[in-house]
């Protein structure tokens, strides 16, 4: 007849020990704050505050153009800020400043043309990122 296995007891959990269950009444850890959920999840089936993915084949082209133009506008604004910073630091010659200015102006004009062609405004390109705010800074 086999011998019964001896039972082992787990040692009592120590507060603050990594294996201890978190105490809901305890103060929140400040180091964990950046990883905390900024908002509580919405109830299933709720669409409040969030735009759902539209799968209408008639709008796919316009939605794709909107996404591409949003990315291009974001990159254009980043390039513009970088150029201004470099100009303020004296890293660009006057000729380089002029060339960068003309290039950014031409890109901005082309963006306006494409937005008009597809019936979009620059405000349409600004995505709402929920609790993070909008993607593009307000000009």
Helices and strands as residue ranges (DSSP letters): G 30-35, H 60-89, H 94-117, G 122-125, G 130-132
